Amino acid sequence: MDIVNLSTTVSFTTKDGSSIRELLSHRNSGIRNQSLAEATVPPGIKTLAHYHPSSEEIYYILSGQGTMFLAGAVQIVRPGDAIAIPPGQVHWIENTAAEDLVFLCCCAPGYEHHDTVMVD
């Protein structure tokens, strides 16, 4: 049985500039086809535009407020919102509030740096 508590995870920065703490993935559990992480974007910061050729993602907003940019569309996001990000879709998220924007990020297949393509 694999149970990972958020308090025991180590934060790292992804290629898009967000700080994440990986909860479950092939690196720390029996999970092989997806990953789950908590991401944090500080106030006034946005992640860099990017896409994932292979992975689809789901963002689930836990706290804060932001603006989601996805394939040319723009929408305000807040706690309780779930965002579907298909493979190949350029996206980024911007924190527009005075507090951290915190969200869960589920990737299938699981997150890997090499599956992140930066866009100018």
Biotite code that builds the C-alpha atoms (Angstrom):
import biotite.structure as struc

atoms = struc.array([
    struc.Atom([0.000, 0.000, 0.000], chain_id="A", res_id=1, res_name="MET", atom_name="CA", element="C"),
    struc.Atom([1.413, 3.375, -1.035], chain_id="A", res_id=2, res_name="ASP", atom_name="CA", element="C"),
    struc.Atom([0.347, 6.365, 1.063], chain_id="A", res_id=3, res_name="ILE", atom_name="CA", element="C"),
    struc.Atom([2.292, 9.598, 0.736], chain_id="A", res_id=4, res_name="VAL", atom_name="CA", element="C"),
    struc.Atom([1.582, 12.583, 2.971], chain_id="A", res_id=5, res_name="ASN", atom_name="CA", element="C"),
    struc.Atom([2.107, 16.026, 1.440], chain_id="A", res_id=6, res_name="LEU", atom_name="CA", element="C"),
    struc.Atom([4.218, 17.070, 4.434], chain_id="A", res_id=7, res_name="SER", atom_name="CA", element="C"),
    struc.Atom([6.836, 14.435, 3.543], chain_id="A", res_id=8, res_name="THR", atom_name="CA", element="C"),
    struc.Atom([7.285, 15.500, -0.085], chain_id="A", res_id=9, res_name="THR", atom_name="CA", element="C"),
    struc.Atom([10.079, 17.692, -1.425], chain_id="A", res_id=10, res_name="VAL", atom_name="CA", element="C"),
    struc.Atom([9.246, 20.664, -3.652], chain_id="A", res_id=11, res_name="SER", atom_name="CA", element="C"),
    struc.Atom([10.908, 21.073, -7.051], chain_id="A", res_id=12, res_name="PHE", atom_name="CA", element="C"),
    struc.Atom([10.484, 23.507, -9.942], chain_id="A", res_id=13, res_name="THR", atom_name="CA", element="C"),
    struc.Atom([9.101, 22.220, -13.229], chain_id="A", res_id=14, res_name="THR", atom_name="CA", element="C"),
    struc.Atom([10.169, 23.490, -16.655], chain_id="A", res_id=15, res_name="LYS", atom_name="CA", element="C"),
    struc.Atom([7.163, 25.855, -16.736], chain_id="A", res_id=16, res_name="ASP", atom_name="CA", element="C"),
    struc.Atom([8.303, 27.573, -13.533], chain_id="A", res_id=17, res_name="GLY", atom_name="CA", element="C"),
    struc.Atom([5.726, 26.240, -11.069], chain_id="A", res_id=18, res_name="SER", atom_name="CA", element="C"),
    struc.Atom([6.757, 24.724, -7.775], chain_id="A", res_id=19, res_name="SER", atom_name="CA", element="C"),
    struc.Atom([5.339, 21.246, -7.315], chain_id="A", res_id=20, res_name="ILE", atom_name="CA", element="C"),
    struc.Atom([5.341, 18.528, -4.692], chain_id="A", res_id=21, res_name="ARG", atom_name="CA", element="C"),
    struc.Atom([4.800, 15.158, -6.279], chain_id="A", res_id=22, res_name="GLU", atom_name="CA", element="C"),
    struc.Atom([2.430, 13.038, -4.231], chain_id="A", res_id=23, res_name="LEU", atom_name="CA", element="C"),
    struc.Atom([2.211, 9.869, -6.305], chain_id="A", res_id=24, res_name="LEU", atom_name="CA", element="C"),
    struc.Atom([4.085, 8.720, -9.397], chain_id="A", res_id=25, res_name="SER", atom_name="CA", element="C"),
    struc.Atom([6.297, 5.887, -10.593], chain_id="A", res_id=26, res_name="HIS", atom_name="CA", element="C"),
    struc.Atom([9.154, 7.530, -8.642], chain_id="A", res_id=27, res_name="ARG", atom_name="CA", element="C"),
    struc.Atom([7.627, 6.886, -5.220], chain_id="A", res_id=28, res_name="ASN", atom_name="CA", element="C"),
    struc.Atom([4.823, 4.337, -5.559], chain_id="A", res_id=29, res_name="SER", atom_name="CA", element="C"),
    struc.Atom([3.331, 1.481, -7.546], chain_id="A", res_id=30, res_name="GLY", atom_name="CA", element="C"),
    struc.Atom([1.563, 4.005, -9.821], chain_id="A", res_id=31, res_name="ILE", atom_name="CA", element="C"),
    struc.Atom([2.746, 3.571, -13.417], chain_id="A", res_id=32, res_name="ARG", atom_name="CA", element="C"),
    struc.Atom([0.336, 5.409, -15.755], chain_id="A", res_id=33, res_name="ASN", atom_name="CA", element="C"),
    struc.Atom([-0.302, 8.774, -14.087], chain_id="A", res_id=34, res_name="GLN", atom_name="CA", element="C"),
    struc.Atom([0.966, 11.186, -11.472], chain_id="A", res_id=35, res_name="SER", atom_name="CA", element="C"),
    struc.Atom([-0.546, 13.489, -8.871], chain_id="A", res_id=36, res_name="LEU", atom_name="CA", element="C"),
    struc.Atom([1.155, 16.620, -7.569], chain_id="A", res_id=37, res_name="ALA", atom_name="CA", element="C"),
    struc.Atom([0.323, 19.803, -5.702], chain_id="A", res_id=38, res_name="GLU", atom_name="CA", element="C"),
    struc.Atom([1.445, 22.932, -7.591], chain_id="A", res_id=39, res_name="ALA", atom_name="CA", element="C"),
    struc.Atom([1.933, 26.425, -6.173], chain_id="A", res_id=40, res_name="THR", atom_name="CA", element="C"),
    struc.Atom([2.174, 29.677, -8.131], chain_id="A", res_id=41, res_name="VAL", atom_name="CA", element="C"),
    struc.Atom([2.990, 32.796, -6.040], chain_id="A", res_id=42, res_name="PRO", atom_name="CA", element="C"),
    struc.Atom([0.974, 36.041, -6.318], chain_id="A", res_id=43, res_name="PRO", atom_name="CA", element="C"),
    struc.Atom([1.574, 37.978, -9.538], chain_id="A", res_id=44, res_name="GLY", atom_name="CA", element="C"),
    struc.Atom([3.432, 35.095, -11.211], chain_id="A", res_id=45, res_name="ILE", atom_name="CA", element="C"),
    struc.Atom([2.435, 33.051, -14.246], chain_id="A", res_id=46, res_name="LYS", atom_name="CA", element="C"),
    struc.Atom([3.825, 29.780, -15.477], chain_id="A", res_id=47, res_name="THR", atom_name="CA", element="C"),
    struc.Atom([5.601, 29.776, -18.830], chain_id="A", res_id=48, res_name="LEU", atom_name="CA", element="C"),
    struc.Atom([3.668, 28.861, -21.971], chain_id="A", res_id=49, res_name="ALA", atom_name="CA", element="C"),
    struc.Atom([4.140, 25.186, -22.765], chain_id="A", res_id=50, res_name="HIS", atom_name="CA", element="C"),
    struc.Atom([2.470, 21.988, -23.893], chain_id="A", res_id=51, res_name="TYR", atom_name="CA", element="C"),
    struc.Atom([2.858, 18.259, -23.349], chain_id="A", res_id=52, res_name="HIS", atom_name="CA", element="C"),
    struc.Atom([2.993, 16.102, -26.510], chain_id="A", res_id=53, res_name="PRO", atom_name="CA", element="C"),
    struc.Atom([2.023, 12.913, -24.653], chain_id="A", res_id=54, res_name="SER", atom_name="CA", element="C"),
    struc.Atom([0.376, 13.790, -21.349], chain_id="A", res_id=55, res_name="SER", atom_name="CA", element="C"),
    struc.Atom([-3.115, 15.001, -20.672], chain_id="A", res_id=56, res_name="GLU", atom_name="CA", element="C"),
    struc.Atom([-3.515, 17.011, -17.476], chain_id="A", res_id=57, res_name="GLU", atom_name="CA", element="C"),
    struc.Atom([-6.197, 17.934, -15.007], chain_id="A", res_id=58, res_name="ILE", atom_name="CA", element="C"),
    struc.Atom([-5.749, 20.986, -12.776], chain_id="A", res_id=59, res_name="TYR", atom_name="CA", element="C"),
    struc.Atom([-8.007, 21.165, -9.711], chain_id="A", res_id=60, res_name="TYR", atom_name="CA", element="C"),
    struc.Atom([-7.895, 24.554, -7.976], chain_id="A", res_id=61, res_name="ILE", atom_name="CA", element="C"),
    struc.Atom([-7.614, 24.282, -4.171], chain_id="A", res_id=62, res_name="LEU", atom_name="CA", element="C"),
    struc.Atom([-7.014, 27.913, -3.139], chain_id="A", res_id=63, res_name="SER", atom_name="CA", element="C"),
    struc.Atom([-6.338, 31.322, -4.606], chain_id="A", res_id=64, res_name="GLY", atom_name="CA", element="C"),
    struc.Atom([-7.556, 32.696, -7.914], chain_id="A", res_id=65, res_name="GLN", atom_name="CA", element="C"),
    struc.Atom([-6.012, 32.859, -11.331], chain_id="A", res_id=66, res_name="GLY", atom_name="CA", element="C"),
    struc.Atom([-6.417, 33.142, -15.057], chain_id="A", res_id=67, res_name="THR", atom_name="CA", element="C"),
    struc.Atom([-6.107, 29.990, -17.142], chain_id="A", res_id=68, res_name="MET", atom_name="CA", element="C"),
    struc.Atom([-4.845, 30.298, -20.717], chain_id="A", res_id=69, res_name="PHE", atom_name="CA", element="C"),
    struc.Atom([-5.537, 27.216, -22.821], chain_id="A", res_id=70, res_name="LEU", atom_name="CA", element="C"),
    struc.Atom([-5.317, 26.926, -26.610], chain_id="A", res_id=71, res_name="ALA", atom_name="CA", element="C"),
    struc.Atom([-6.206, 30.604, -27.121], chain_id="A", res_id=72, res_name="GLY", atom_name="CA", element="C"),
    struc.Atom([-9.057, 30.657, -24.583], chain_id="A", res_id=73, res_name="ALA", atom_name="CA", element="C"),
    struc.Atom([-8.856, 32.616, -21.314], chain_id="A", res_id=74, res_name="VAL", atom_name="CA", element="C"),
    struc.Atom([-10.917, 32.022, -18.168], chain_id="A", res_id=75, res_name="GLN", atom_name="CA", element="C"),
    struc.Atom([-10.839, 33.033, -14.508], chain_id="A", res_id=76, res_name="ILE", atom_name="CA", element="C"),
    struc.Atom([-10.368, 29.994, -12.229], chain_id="A", res_id=77, res_name="VAL", atom_name="CA", element="C"),
    struc.Atom([-11.018, 29.656, -8.506], chain_id="A", res_id=78, res_name="ARG", atom_name="CA", element="C"),
    struc.Atom([-11.329, 26.948, -5.839], chain_id="A", res_id=79, res_name="PRO", atom_name="CA", element="C"),
    struc.Atom([-13.434, 24.017, -6.945], chain_id="A", res_id=80, res_name="GLY", atom_name="CA", element="C"),
    struc.Atom([-12.686, 24.465, -10.655], chain_id="A", res_id=81, res_name="ASP", atom_name="CA", element="C"),
    struc.Atom([-11.283, 21.496, -12.599], chain_id="A", res_id=82, res_name="ALA", atom_name="CA", element="C"),
    struc.Atom([-9.523, 22.245, -15.886], chain_id="A", res_id=83, res_name="ILE", atom_name="CA", element="C"),
    struc.Atom([-9.048, 19.638, -18.635], chain_id="A", res_id=84, res_name="ALA", atom_name="CA", element="C"),
    struc.Atom([-5.818, 20.100, -20.628], chain_id="A", res_id=85, res_name="ILE", atom_name="CA", element="C"),
    struc.Atom([-5.544, 17.758, -23.625], chain_id="A", res_id=86, res_name="PRO", atom_name="CA", element="C"),
    struc.Atom([-2.130, 16.704, -24.974], chain_id="A", res_id=87, res_name="PRO", atom_name="CA", element="C"),
    struc.Atom([-0.593, 19.210, -27.384], chain_id="A", res_id=88, res_name="GLY", atom_name="CA", element="C"),
    struc.Atom([-2.571, 22.222, -26.118], chain_id="A", res_id=89, res_name="GLN", atom_name="CA", element="C"),
    struc.Atom([-0.495, 25.302, -25.261], chain_id="A", res_id=90, res_name="VAL", atom_name="CA", element="C"),
    struc.Atom([-1.312, 26.495, -21.751], chain_id="A", res_id=91, res_name="HIS", atom_name="CA", element="C"),
    struc.Atom([-0.211, 28.485, -18.723], chain_id="A", res_id=92, res_name="TRP", atom_name="CA", element="C"),
    struc.Atom([-1.806, 29.770, -15.561], chain_id="A", res_id=93, res_name="ILE", atom_name="CA", element="C"),
    struc.Atom([-1.396, 33.149, -13.870], chain_id="A", res_id=94, res_name="GLU", atom_name="CA", element="C"),
    struc.Atom([-1.973, 33.931, -10.201], chain_id="A", res_id=95, res_name="ASN", atom_name="CA", element="C"),
    struc.Atom([-4.102, 37.083, -10.049], chain_id="A", res_id=96, res_name="THR", atom_name="CA", element="C"),
    struc.Atom([-4.711, 37.101, -6.282], chain_id="A", res_id=97, res_name="ALA", atom_name="CA", element="C"),
    struc.Atom([-2.763, 38.271, -3.225], chain_id="A", res_id=98, res_name="ALA", atom_name="CA", element="C"),
    struc.Atom([-2.322, 34.701, -1.948], chain_id="A", res_id=99, res_name="GLU", atom_name="CA", element="C"),
    struc.Atom([-0.654, 31.614, -3.435], chain_id="A", res_id=100, res_name="ASP", atom_name="CA", element="C"),
    struc.Atom([-2.558, 29.845, -6.195], chain_id="A", res_id=101, res_name="LEU", atom_name="CA", element="C"),
    struc.Atom([-2.540, 26.175, -5.182], chain_id="A", res_id=102, res_name="VAL", atom_name="CA", element="C"),
    struc.Atom([-3.878, 23.349, -7.318], chain_id="A", res_id=103, res_name="PHE", atom_name="CA", element="C"),
    struc.Atom([-3.639, 19.613, -7.813], chain_id="A", res_id=104, res_name="LEU", atom_name="CA", element="C"),
    struc.Atom([-2.197, 18.460, -11.111], chain_id="A", res_id=105, res_name="CYS", atom_name="CA", element="C"),
    struc.Atom([-2.893, 14.982, -12.408], chain_id="A", res_id=106, res_name="CYS", atom_name="CA", element="C"),
    struc.Atom([-0.949, 13.858, -15.495], chain_id="A", res_id=107, res_name="CYS", atom_name="CA", element="C"),
    struc.Atom([-1.487, 10.729, -17.576], chain_id="A", res_id=108, res_name="ALA", atom_name="CA", element="C"),
    struc.Atom([1.018, 9.418, -18.440], chain_id="A", res_id=109, res_name="PRO", atom_name="CA", element="C"),
    struc.Atom([2.831, 10.735, -15.392], chain_id="A", res_id=110, res_name="GLY", atom_name="CA", element="C"),
    struc.Atom([4.760, 14.019, -15.398], chain_id="A", res_id=111, res_name="TYR", atom_name="CA", element="C"),
    struc.Atom([8.233, 14.000, -16.943], chain_id="A", res_id=112, res_name="GLU", atom_name="CA", element="C"),
    struc.Atom([10.400, 17.019, -17.780], chain_id="A", res_id=113, res_name="HIS", atom_name="CA", element="C"),
    struc.Atom([11.077, 15.667, -21.288], chain_id="A", res_id=114, res_name="HIS", atom_name="CA", element="C"),
    struc.Atom([7.319, 15.767, -22.094], chain_id="A", res_id=115, res_name="ASP", atom_name="CA", element="C"),
    struc.Atom([7.213, 19.542, -21.525], chain_id="A", res_id=116, res_name="THR", atom_name="CA", element="C"),
    struc.Atom([7.784, 21.701, -24.607], chain_id="A", res_id=117, res_name="VAL", atom_name="CA", element="C"),
    struc.Atom([8.303, 25.402, -23.971], chain_id="A", res_id=118, res_name="MET", atom_name="CA", element="C"),
    struc.Atom([6.650, 27.951, -26.299], chain_id="A", res_id=119, res_name="VAL", atom_name="CA", element="C"),
    struc.Atom([7.984, 31.471, -26.970], chain_id="A", res_id=120, res_name="ASP", atom_name="CA", element="C"),
])
